[in-house]
Structures are given as structure tokens and as C-alpha cells.
Amino acid sequence: MTQRLKVGEREREFLRTRYRGFYYRNLDKLWMPRSLPEREIGFLTFGYTYRRHLSFTDDAEFKATILRETPWGIFYSISYYDDPGNAVMERKGWKGADLVFDIDIKDLEPPCLKEHDFLLCDDQVLPYTGAGDLSGDGGCKKVDWICPLCIDDGKDGVLKLLDVLTRDFGISPGDIQVYYSGHRGFHVHIEDGELVSLDRRSRPQITEYLTLSGVDPKSIWRLLPLAEGEMNSLMGWPKRIVERASQVLNRPMTLPLANVLRKAKRFNSLIDGVIDDLRISIDPQVTQDISRIFRLPTSLNEKTGLRKTRCDDIMSCDPLVESVVFDDDPVKLHVTYAPKLDLGGYTYGPYRKTTVRLPTFVAVFLVSKGLAKLAI
């Protein structure tokens, strides 16, 4: 099991001061959940403790508490409750929940992760290729990195999800909000009145549909049309799968062709490959768990100091620029190790056991990762 690098007390005070200044300057721009009195609120403190089951009567009270306490992370429930401050989940009085999706870049397995993720084992830096690298050695710390390539893979995952939500589920684009999480993922929020009432028994059906769970080649074979002109009879995933298979084969995937492929023992592998390519990589627990609290949009991510930022146009959105909120005043740091970092429109590093002056937004990032200390 990997351990994460912790931040020293002096460095945490450095971060807390910057966070306090950010929230003070941007309090009026801070996103507020609708029906706030019905939401559970949670804070991650700079003492590494989580405080849950908080509730606020209005936006002003919530904002005043944020200024007073300066949380490291701010979270809100996707659910609405009669008594959101009750510490017993069964006594909160569940009323409904927004529908949310989390696209975690690591689940997409972009090749760049093997290039920049690493283990810090005392003074030794090792590449990270999986939990097996540790062999039970708890002294190694896993460090997740970000680069434009993995951000682009995350965007592609969002586009695939949006296509299914709008075309197959009929959800209006105006009811869907996409956010960069501030670290290695994207969050998709849906506040649609007809979906709020979906309970924890109904939501797994949505994740099963999106991830193509239970779809096998035999079920697709049964739906194949006899001739090319009958393709329009297909809908949803079967239509997408047949269309993609036709592209791979460079000819229409009809039942007669499928029978030929089955005899040659090529049909199953073809469809399995298409399904793997089309399935949408989401964290199913995020969508199914209606008791979950979610990072507040426009708040800061404690892993990076970057803001959870809305992407109105996912293709033109540049999270590694738009989520930077701190200034470029120089901060003197001793950096243990850091791969190349693209942030704020510039490239920094790589660094190894060096003392360097860096812009505040880069310093916050490296300190948050536990990779740098303030130099005296």
C-alpha cells in the first residue's frame, strides 16, 4: 500500500495563508449549491482531519465559516436531506440527489502516467507502474503527476460521456455542467429534476449502461440486421458497436458477415475490442453512492492548490491555465524531486535536490504534493 507525502507544519501554514487570501478575494465568486440548507457540508482541515455532517442555513453563514476556518478542502453532498447535519445517515431524511460522474484520468490509463508518476522511497526516485512495485514496503510514497497529455485523455473521456448522456438519455446540454477537478479528473454534474429522485437501487443501472457491463458478443450478434439497409433499426449501444465494427472491417457489419467471422473465430474478439474502445470509464461508486460528499466547484484542490473550474467548452478549456489562481511572486523552495511541470502556460523543471525560486502558484503545487519545503 502506497503512502502519500505529508506536508510539514511550516509549509501547511504557507498554504493556509494563500488559501485564506484566495477565499477572501473571491468570496463573492464562490459557487454555492442550490438548496444549501438541505445539503451536508464537509471540510478537510489543515490538520489532516475531515469534518462532515455540517449544515448551514444560508450562503452568508457558509461563506463566513469558510473565511473563519480556511478549510484545505471544501465538499458538499450531492443529496438533499431534511436534516443534513445529522451524523447518522439513516436519520438525515433523504429527499433526492443530483446525478454526478467522476472521470478519473488514471482509469483511462494514458501512456504518459508511466512516464511521470513516481515513487519516492527515501532519497530514491522510482517509476510507478502499479501497486506491486512496493512489495509491501511502506516506506515508499506514491506521487501522482499531471501533464497536458493526460488532461487531453480526460477531455476525450468527457466527450464520450456527454455524447451518451445527450443522445441516449435525452438530457439537455443545458442541464449538464463539466468541471475540471483541480487534480487528475473531470466531474460532470447533472441537476435535472426528473433524475433527482433516482435512488441507490436505480443508479447502478446508469453506470452499467455507460460502462457496457454485461454486454457480450452474443447479445450483439442477435441484434444484427440481415442487410445494410436495415442498420437504422438499431439504437443506443448496439448501434454504436455495429457502427464501430463496420469501421474496423471497412464494410457493413451484417448478420451474414458476422456468421462468416464466427466460423473463423474472429467475431468475439472483434466485438470485445470494440466494446473496450467504446465503454466509458467512470468511477461507478461516485454515481451510485448517494451519501457521498463532492468537491465544491470553484474551491481549491488540496492536492495541487488548483481551482475546481467549470469547462463550458471542454475542447477549448485549458485546465492547467484556467485553474491557476495564485500569483507569480517568487517563493524560495528546496525541491526534493519534481518531473517537468506545465502550469500557467509555462514549463518548469524537472528538479532534483535543488533550491530554486518559483512563482507562488508553482510553489503551492509542489508544496501541496509534499515535494518541496520552504527554503530559509
N, C-alpha and C positions, 0 to 999 in steps of 0.2 A: 504493500500500500504506500503510495507516494504521500509525502508531507508537503505542505506549502510553506514557502518562506514567510516568516513573520517580520513585521516592521518594528524597529526599535522605538522606544518611548520618545526620544528627541525627534525622530522622523515622523512619528504619528502627530506630534504637536505641530510640526511643519505642515502636514496635510490638513489637520483640523483648522489651522489658521486660514489656509487657502479656501477650504470648503466654506468656512463661515463667511469669508468675503464674497464668495460666489453667490451664496444664498441671500446675503444682504443686498447685493446689487441686482439680483434677478428675481426677487421675491414676487413681484407683480407678474412675471412671465412664467412662473412655475405652474405646470399643468395641474389642474385639480380634478379629481374624479367626480363624475356626476353622482348625485345621491350620496355625497360624502358621509352623512350621519349613519348610513346603512352599511358602511364599509369597515372592515377591520384594517388597522394600520400597524405596520411593524417597522422597527428601527434596528439597524446594526450599529452598535456604538463603537467608538474608537478604543474601547476596552475589550473588543472581540466578543461581546455578548449580544444576543438577539433579544429584543423586546417585542413581544407580539400581544395581540388582543387589546390594542389601544383603539380608542374611538374619539371622534371629535364632532362637535355639534355644528361647526361651520368652517368655511375656508380660513377665516381670520384666526381662529383658535389653532388650527392645524399649522398655518404659516408661522404663528408666534412661537409655537413649540419647536418648529424646525430651527428658527433663529436662536432660540434659547439653548437647545440641546446639541445642535450641529451634528446630526447623525452622519455616519460614514456611508450608510446605505438606507434608502427610504423605499418602503414597499406598501402595497395596498391589496386588499382582497379583490379577486375577480367576482366574488359572490356578494350578494346583498343580504343583510340579516336584520331581524327585529332587534337583536341585542348583540351588536358586533363586538362589544367589549367583554362579553362573557368568555372566560378562559376554557369552558367546556364546550367543545364543538357542537355536541348534540343539543345544547341549550341555547345556541345562538339564534335559532329560528330562521333557517334558510329560506330565502324568498326567490332566489334565481341567481344566475351568474352570466357574465359576459363569456363569449367564446374566444379563446386565445390560443395561439400556436407559437411554439418556440422552435426556430430553425437554428440548431447548434452546428457551427461550422465543422467541428471535429467529427460529427456524424456523417458529414459529406465526404470525409477522408480525402481532402485535396492533397496532392503530392507535396506541396510546399510545407506541410506540417512536419514532415520528416527532415526538412532542411533547416527549420528554425526553432522547433520545440526542443527542449533540452532538459537534462537532469543536472542539478548542481549537487555534487557529492563532496562536501567539504570544499577543497580548493580545485577539485577536478570537474571539468565540464564534459558531459557525455551526451550523445544524441539519444533522444527518446523515441523508441519505436513500439512501445507497449509496456503494460504493467510487468510483464515477465522480465524486463531488464533489471529489476531491482533485486530479484531472488531473495525477497524477504528482508533486505537491508533497509531499515527505516531511516538511515542517515541521509538518504538522497531526497532532494526536493525537486518536484516537477514544476517547470515554468512553461506556461502557455504563451505563445507569441502571436502577433498579428502582422499581416502583410497585405498589400493590395490584391495579391492573387487569391488568397483565401476569402477576402471580402467579396471579390467578384464571384467566387463559387457560391457564397451565401446569397448573393443577389439572384443568381440563377435558380437557386432553390426557392426563393421567394416568388419569382415569376411563375414557376411550375405550380406552386400552391395557389397563387392568385387566379391562374387560368382555370383550375378545377373549381375553386370557390365560386367564381362568377358564372362559368359555363354550365357546370353540373349541378351546383347547389342553387343557382339563381340569386346569389347575394349581390346586392347593388354595390358597385365600387365605392360609392359614397359612404357606405357603412363600414368600410374596411380601412383601418389605419396601420401603416407599416412603420416600425421603429428599428433603428439600429440600437442594439442593447448597450453599447458603450464598451463591449469587450469582443467576444467571438460569436456573435449571433444576431439574429433578427427576430423581433417579436411582431406578430400580426394580431391586432385586436379587432374584434367584431362586436359592435354594440347594436344588434338587431333585436327589436322587441319580440319577434317570433322565436328567436333562439335562446333567449334568456331563461326560459322555463325548462330547457333540457337538463335532466338530472344526471347523476353519475352513472346510471344504467344506460342512458341514451348516448352519451358522448363517446364511449368506446366504438360505437358503430361508425362514427365520423372518422376516427383515427384508423380503423380497419379499412375503410374505403380509400382514404388518402394514401395509406402505405401498401395497398394491394395485398393485405393479409388474406390468405386463404384462396387467392386466385391461382389456379394451376392451368397448364396447357390443355388438359382435357376439357375444362369448362369453356375455354375459348374455342376449341375445335367444334364443340356442339353448336356454337352460335355462328359459325362461318357461313357466308352466303354461297349458293351454288355458282353464281356468276358475278362478274364485276359490276353489272348494272344493279345488283341488289345490295350494294355496300351501304346505301343510305338507311337501311333498316336497322343498323347498329347505332347504339348510343353509349355515352359515358366511356368507361374504361375499355370495354370491348372494342369500341370504335377506335380509340387511341392505339390500342395494342395492335389491331389489324392494320391500321394505317402505318405504324412504325415498322411492322414486319414487312409490309409491302415495300417500304422504302429500302429496307435492308436487302430484300430479294430483287428489287428493281422490277417488280411485276406484281399485279394484284394478288393478295392472299385469299384465294377462294377455297372452298371445300375440296374440289378435285386436286388442287395443288397441295393442299395440306395432307391429303391421303398419300400422295407420292412421297412427301417429306417424312411421313410417319413410317412408311415402309423402309425408307433409307435411314431411319432412326435419327433424323435431323430436326423433326418438328419440335420436340420438347425442349431441346437445348436452345433453339431459336426463340421460342416464346419465353423461356426462362430469362434469357438475356435481355429481351425487350422489356419484360416486367421489371427487372433490376434497374434498367435505364430509366424507366418512367416513374417508378414509385417515388413518393415524396418523403423526404427524410425530415420528420418532425419528432420532437420528444413527446411520445404519447401520454406520459404522465402529466405533463403540463396541461394538456387539453382535457384530460379525464378527471383530474383532481380538483374538485370544486372548492376544496378547503385551502387551496394554495394562495399565498400572497405573492404579488408580482412586482417587479421593479417599477417605480413611478416614472412615467415619461417626464423628460426634462431634468430629472435628478441625475446625480453623478454616480458613476460605477466605481465602487471601492477597489476594484482590481486594476483600474487604469487611470482614474480621475477624468475620464471622458464622459460626456453627457449622453444620456439616452435620447436620441434625436429622431424626430419624425422624418421619414423619407416620402414626400408626396409623389415623387417620380423616382422609382427605385433605380432606374438605369442612369439617371444623371446625378443621383445622390452620391456624394463623396464623403463617407463617414469619417475617414481619417483626417479630414479637414474640417468638416462642419461640426464635429463633436468636440473639437478643441475649444476650451472656454478660458483657459488661463493665459496670461500674457507671456511675453518673451524676455522678461527681465532675467538676467543671468543668475544662476544658482551654482555654487561650487560644490561638486559632488566627488566622492570616491566611489567609482563603479567597479563592482566585483566582476561582472560579465554582462554583456548585452549584445545580441546579434544586431544586424543592421535594422534600423527603425525608420519607417516612413510615416511622418506625422506632421500635420500642419502645413503640408505642401513642401516639406524639405526632408532630406535624408540624413540620419545621424548614425554614427558608429560604423562598424562594430567597435566595442570597447572591451578591454580586459585588464583588470587590476590597474586602473589609471585614475588620476584626478583630473577633472575637466570642468569647465564652466558650460552650462547648458541652459537653454530657455526654461522658464518655470514650467511650462506645460510638459516638456520632456522630463524634467526633474520629477514632477508629480507622478508621471507614468512609471519611471524607473524605481522610485521610492515605493510606490504602491505595489510593485512586483517584488519588493524585497531585495532588489539587486544593487541598490545604491544607498549610501549613507551621506549625511551632510558632512562636508569637509570643514575642519576647523580653520 
